């Protein structure tokens, strides 16, 4: 469902509606009156005027010289400049990922835990024409992916059991672990080695390994993984790249911690 469809259905909270207003304005790149903004959002007329007035009062919007058209306010401009500051960190992180992918010659990615699975945060694709493509932003299951299993293994034993019990252990391939006790046993071994593995458990003909990216308290905050078609690399060969992934994960950790300093 598109944002405007959600708005029509009344499923978007007021605060999120305000964000949509700001999004429409900055994408337009020119001053707009509320009715022009509302040609896209289709909100009730009193609502669009009330929300624009509230954003003006809070200095996220400001009036242009004609007193009718809105421009980004000082707080929105400050946010925009601060967002650009993230570029140094994301560029450094991506450079590490790029170098790792070139070293191994395969697709490497960073994922973070999402509500229903692991979400792709960044990735560098292999140059080989034969590859498995998962776009940034997509989510993949916890129970049958290298990154997902690594995340599950990082949880405390009681949390791990509780989450595994709540997951729909869908069978994606012949190798997918759908027995909860077998999965928990596999997770215990992954916790010991700190290497997540996917031996054709999510996609037939694809293997993957993952290592943790940790915060200053050595807690998993993300995973760094490589996945490759079995035509080019066996599971055993993939595991031989674990040390390269660990070294890259340390560099990404340093970039993350440095960005917070």
N, C-alpha and C positions, 0 to 999 in steps of 0.2 A: 504494500500500500504506500503510495506517495504521500509526502507531507501534506499537500493540499487536500488529498482524500481523507487523511486523518483529521485535518481541521474541520472538514465538512461533517465528519462523523462525530465531532465533539470529543475526540479521544486524546487531545493534546492539552496538558496542563497550561495554565496561564503563563508561567515562567518560560516554558518552551515556545509558546506563541511569540513572546517577546524576542526570543532568539531568532525565530523565523523572520521577523520584521527586520532585524539587523542584517540578517543574511541577504534578504532581498535588496536592501539598500546598498550594501557594499558590493554586491554582484553587479548592480546597475552602474556603479561608478559615477553617478551623477545625482544631484539633489532630487528628491521626490516628495510629493505631497502624499498624505495618507491614502487618498483614493487611488493613486497610482500603485502604491504598495499593495493595496487591497485587490487590485485587478488580478494579482497573482495568488494571494492568499485566500480570497473569498470569505473573509470574516464578516460578521454583522457590522454595519457601519458604526454604531456606537462603540463596539468593541475595539475596532482598529484605531479610532480617535482616542479612546481612553488609554490604550496601551502605548500609543505614540506619546501622549502627554506624560504618562508615567515615566517613560524612558527619557524624555526631555528633563523632567524634574530631577531625575537621578543622574543627569549629565552624560548618558549614553548617546543621546541625540541632542542636536541643537538646531535652532531655526536659522535659515539663510537670511540674507538682507531683506528679502521680500516679506518675511514673517510668516510664510506659508510652507515653503519647501524645507525638508529636513536634511541635515548633514550629519556625519558621524560626530558625536560629542567628544569632549576631552577624555572621558573615561574609556570610551571605545577606542580612541586613537592610542591611548596608553597601552591598552590590551594588545592592540595590533603590533605595536613596537616590541612589546615583551614577547609576543609569540615568535617574532623573527629571531629573538635570542635563542630559541630552541634549535635553530638551524645548525649552530656549531656542534651541538651534541649529536643531532641526527646525522649530520654529515660524517662525523668521526665514527659513529656506530656503523653507518653504511659502508665506510671505507674498509673497516675491519672485515665486514661480511663479504665485500667484493674481493678482498685479498684471499680470504679463506676459500671462496668459490673457485678462484683462479688456481690456487694451490691444488685443490682436490680435483678440479675439473668437472664439478657437479653442482646442482642447485643447493644452495644453503639458505636457511631462513631462521628468523627469530619469531617465537610465538609467546603469547601471554595467556594466562588462564582467563577464560570467559565464563559466562553463566551456564552455557550448555556444552562447552568444549574448549579446545585451544584455538585462539584467534591469531591469525598471521599478522604480525606487526611490521615486518620488513623481510625482503627476500631478494636474492640475486639468482637469476636463472642461468642454467648451464647453456653453453653455446651449441650443444648437441641438438639435432632436430628431434630426436626421440626423447621426450621428457613428460613428466606429469605436472600439470599446471594447477596450482591453487592460488588464486589472487589474494593480495593483501586485503585483510578485513574478513576473509572467509573463516569459518569455524570448522574444525574437524573433531571427531569424537575423542573423549579421554581414553577409553578402554582399549583401543586398537591402534594407537599411534605412538611413535617413540616419544614425542613431547608430552602427550597426554598421560602416558604411563609413568613417565619421569615425574610429572607434577603430582600424580596420585601417590607415588612412592614417597614424596617429600612430606606428606601429611602425617600427623601423629596417627598411631595405629587405630585409635578409636574413630578419628575423623575419616581415615581411609576406609575403614569397614563401612561406616555410615554412608559415605558417598558412593562406594561401590554397590551397596545394597539398593541405593536409590536410582542407579543408572539403568537405562534400557540397554542391555548388552546385545545390541543388534549384531547379527552375523554378516560381515561384509565379504569375507572370503572363507575358504576351508580352514585357514589358520587362525581365524579370529577366536580369541578366548571368550567364550560365553558362559563358562562355568565360574561362578563367583569365587569359589575356593581356589581354583587353578589360577585365576587372575590375581588373587591376593598373594599367592605363593610367588608368582612372577614379580609382583611389585616389591615383595620383601627382598628378592635378589637384586632388583634394580636399585633399591635403597642402599644396598651394600656396595654396589659398584659405582653408583651415580652415573650410569649410562643407560638411557632409555633405548629400547630397541623395538623395531617393527619389522618382523620377518614375513612380509607379504600378508599382514594381518588386516590392513585397511584396503589396499589395492593389490590385486593380483599382479605379479611381476614387478613389484616395487619393494625395496628394503630401505630402512632408515635407522639412523641412530641420533641420539640427542644428549646433550650435557647441560647442566644447570648454569644459569647466570644468576649470581647471588648478590644480595645487598650487604651492607656493612656488618650485619648480624648473621651472615652466612645462611640466610633464608632464600629459597628459590623465588625469584621475581619474574623470571622469564626462562626460556630454553633456547638453545642454539642447536640446530639440527642440519643434517645433510640427508637428502633422499635421492635414490638413484634406481633406474631400471635394472632388474637382475641380468639383463642381457649384457650390461657393462660391468657389474660388480656384484659379488656374492655378499651375503650377510657377514661372513668372516672377514672379507676384504674391507667392508665398510667399518667394522670394528677397529681395524688397524689405523683408522683416521681419528680415533677418539682423542689422542693426545693433541693433535692439531686443533680440534674443536675446543679442548680445554684451554689451550693457550689463547685462542681467539676470545673465548668467554671471559678470561681474565682481563683482556684489553677492553672489552665492552663494559665490563664491571668498572674498570678504572675510569672510562669515559663517563659512565653514569654517575659515579661518586664525585668525579671532578666537576660535573655540571651542577652539583648541589652545593659545592663549596663556596 
